[in-house]
Amino acid sequence: MNLVWRHCPVCEGTETRPHWSKSSVTLVQCRSCGMVFANPIQAEMADASHYNHIAARYYLAPAKLASDFSPVRYAREVRLLQSRCPSGRVLDVGCCTGGFLYALQQTGRYKVLGTDAASPALAHARQLGIPTLDASFLRHDFGDLQFDALTFWAVLEHVVNPMDFLRKAASLTLPMGWVFVLVPNLDSLAMRWLGPRYRYVMAEHLNYFTRATLRRLAESIGQFRVECILSTHWNPVVLWQDWRRGGSEPTEKERLDLLQRTTVWKQRRCLAPARVLYRLFELGLGRVNLADNLVMMLQRNPNRACPD
């Protein structure tokens, strides 16, 4: 197995201490800024070739597609974007098969474009009429094209160099435009309770952010105002299943089956009272920073020059 060694993705420090280990995953914590990250990592994770390998069997699986294009799948993300950017041009980095952009198109308020490391996923999006760019986000020359908003939904935990992604985003965002970032929350209830037994401590996840390290990453770019960082989402079924497993990994089929079931649960009218209770508990977890994910909303500072 070819391995790649890394510096801290937030402060580029080289001094670390052990954090967690799990099968082929080794997590360390930067002694300087506290960022937790995988080191070393598999070469196919570093160059993103892994995502092309799994695209056909996972991203294009019928259960995954049914979930991604369900009306409830990206309802929260659409609301978040509309709350800050009610219309305009949007680039979704890591768009996969295009579920979020498809939902955004239904509003009739946005011109959309998506890009992803997995070419088969992009091909599916194009079949649905979603404009996509089959090229490296970091290396592609966008020319004079700029966007009212860029979105990174569950992306920055997967990349070796999240700082480079935000720098590129700054160069593509209009003054006073927005960048939205969603990543897993290292301080979540699930992470605290399960530790490395949690299924999202996985080889594909290279970076493990807290509210503090995510803010430090954004502020180090110098081009954005951190408007807010929210703690959101909670999946009690995953928590229960992973606790019972004792650390064994769910198969892709098991992941897809759960995804399909939770999508159905979100839409059944008879479960509306249970969803209200769930939402109240989720809001409570979010208030004390224990929900599963962090959502950061950045506004491009018009008074700062973009990086070259």
N, C-alpha and C positions, 0 to 999 in steps of 0.2 A: 504493500500500500504506500503510495507516494504521499508525503506529508509536507505541509507548508507551515512555517513558523511565523508568528505575527508580533507586532508591537501593539500596545494599547490603542484601540480605534478611536479613543476620545482625546488622550493627551500625548499619545505616541511614546509613553514610558515603556521601559524594558524590565523594570523590577516588579515581580509579581509574587503572590503567595498562592498555594493551592486553595481551591474553593470546593468543587465537587468533582467526582469521577463517576462515570456510568458507561459500561461496556466500552465502546470506542470513543466516548466523549470525555475530554478532560477540560474542566473549566478552571480558570485562574482569575485572581483579582489583582488589579493594578494597585501597587502600594502608594502611588502618587494621588490618583483621583478616585479610586474605589470602583472603577468599572470592572464588571465581570464579563469575561469573554472566553471563547474556546481557543485553546492553544496547546498543541498544534492542531491543524485541521486537515481533512482529506483534500487532495489537490482538486478533485472534481467538484468540491464545494467552493473552492476558491475561484475557479474559472467558470462556475455555474453550469458546467456540462451535465451535472447530475439532473438538472431540471428537464433537459431535453430527453434524458433516458427514461424518466418516469412519466412524461407527459401523456403518452397514449394510454397507459394502463390506469393512471390515477386522475389527472386533470380532465381527460376525455371520457372517463367512466360515466355511464348513464346516471348513476346516483349523484355524482359530483355536479354534473351539468344541470340536473333537475334542481339541485339545491342552489347553485350559483345564479340561476335565472328565475328563481322563485321571487314573487313580489316582496317577500319579507326579508330576503337575504341581505340586501344592501340598503334597506330602508333607513337604518340609523345613519349610515355614512352619507347618504343623499341629504338627509336633514341637516347634518353637521355642515356639509359644504354649502347648502342653501342659506344657512344662518349667517354665513360670512360673505359668500359670493353668490348672489342670487341669479347671475347669468354670466355668460362669457365663454372664453376658450379654456378648456381643461385638458391637461395631460395626465393620464393615469400611468405611473411607472410601476411595472409589475402587474399589468392588467390581466394576466392569465387569459382565460377564454372570453373575457369582456363583460362579465356579469354586471360590474358596477357601472361601466360606461353605457351598457344597454339600459339599465335603470335610469341613468341620467338623461339619456336621449328621450325617454318617454315624457320628460317634463317639457320638452320643446324649448328650453331656455339656453342650451349649451351647444357649442361646437366641440367635439371631443376627438381625442387621439390617444391611443394606447401603445405601450411598448412592453416587451417582456423578454426574458432570457430563453423561454421555451417556445421555439418556432411552431410546433404543432398546435399549441394553445392559441397562438396568434392566428393561425390559419382558420381555426374554428370561429374566432371573433370576426374575421373578414367575411366568412360565409354568411354571417348575420348582418352584414352591412356596417360593421363598426370599423372606422378608419384605424389602422395600426401601422406601426413602424417596426419592421423586422431588422433592427440594428441595435448595437450597443448604446444604451442611454448615455454613458460617459464619453464614448468616442464619437458619437454622431454629431455632425455639424448642422445645427438647426438654423444657421444663417441669422436673419433678422426676426425669426419667429419668436414671439413671446406669448405668455399665457397669463390669464387672470388667476388661475389656480393650478397647482400641481398636487397630486395625491400619491402617497406612499402607504397603501394599506397592507400591513404585514409584509414589509419589504426590508427595512433597514436591519432587522435581526438576521437576515440571510446573506448580507454582503460583507466582504472583507473590509471595505473602506467606506463606511457610512458618511464620514466627513466629506469625501469627494462627491458623493451623491447630493448632499445638501449644498455644497458649493456650486455644482452644476445647476441645481434647482434655482439658486439665487440668480444665476445669469439668465435664466429663462423666465423668471417671474416679473411681471410688470410692477412698477412702483406702486406700493399699497396693495399689491396682489397677495395671494395666500398660498401657503404650503401646509398640507395636512399629513401628519405622520401617525400611524398606529403600530405599536409594538407590544409584545408581551411584557407584563409587569413583574419584575423580579421580587418586588415586595408584596405580591398578591397573597391572598389566603392560601391558594393552592400551592404556590412555591414554598411558603413558610411551613405548611403542614406536611407536604409530600417530599420536598427537597428534590433530589435527583430521581426519585420514583415517578415524578410528574412526567407525563408523556411528551410535554413540550420542551423538556430538556432532551434535545435530540441533535443528531449530527447536522441536520439542515440549519439549525439555529446557531449562529456564530457569535451573536452579541446578546447580552442580557442586561437590559436597561432598568434602572430605577428612575424615579422622577428627577433626582438630582443629577445623575449622569446624562440623562436625555437633555435636560436643560443646559448642562455644560457643553454638550456636543453642539447644540443649536447656537448658543451664545459665542462659541469659539469661531463660528463662521463670520460673525461681525456684520452680517447683512440683514438680519431679521430682528424683529421684536417678538419675544415669546408672549403671545396673547394669553394663552392658558394651557395647562396640562391637566387633563381629566383622567380619572381612573374609572374604567367602564367595562362592561361585559362580565358575565359570570356563568359558568357551566357546571351546575352541581352534579350532573350525571358523570362528567369526566372526573370530577373530584372523587366521587364514590367508586367508580370503576377502577381508577388508578390506585386508590387506597386498598381495594380488595385484591388487586393484582400483585401488590407488593413489589412493584418495579419492573415486571415483565412488560415488554412492548406490545401494544395492540397491533394486529395485522392491518394492512391497508383495507382489507375487506371489512374488518370491524370498524375502522374509522369511517368508512363510507356508509356502513349501515347506521351508525349513530348519527351521522350528518343527515341522512335521509329521515330518520325518526324525528330529530329535533326540528327539522323544517316543517314536518307535518304537525307537530305539537304547536308550533307558532301560529298555525293557520286554523286550527279547529276551534269553532265557536264555543263548544262545550267546555273548553279549557280556559276560557277568558278569565274567570275568577282566579284560577291558579296563576295565570300570567300576571295579574295585578299584584298578587302577593310576591311573586318572583321579582317583579320590577321594583317593589318597595325594598326588598332585601338587597337587590343589586345596587340601588341608590345608596342604601346605608353603607354597603361595602365600599362604594366609590368615595363617599365622604371621608372615610378613614384610610383611603389609598390601598384597599385590599382587594379590589376587583381585578379581573384577569389581565386586562390590557391597559395601556396608557395611550391616550390620544393627545397629541400636541398640535396646536394651531399657531402657525408662524405668519407674521405679516412682514412683507418686504419693506425695508426702511428706505424711503425715497431719498434720504439725505446721504446715503452711503453708496459709493461706487461699487458696481458689480465686479467680481473677480474676472480676470481674463480667461 
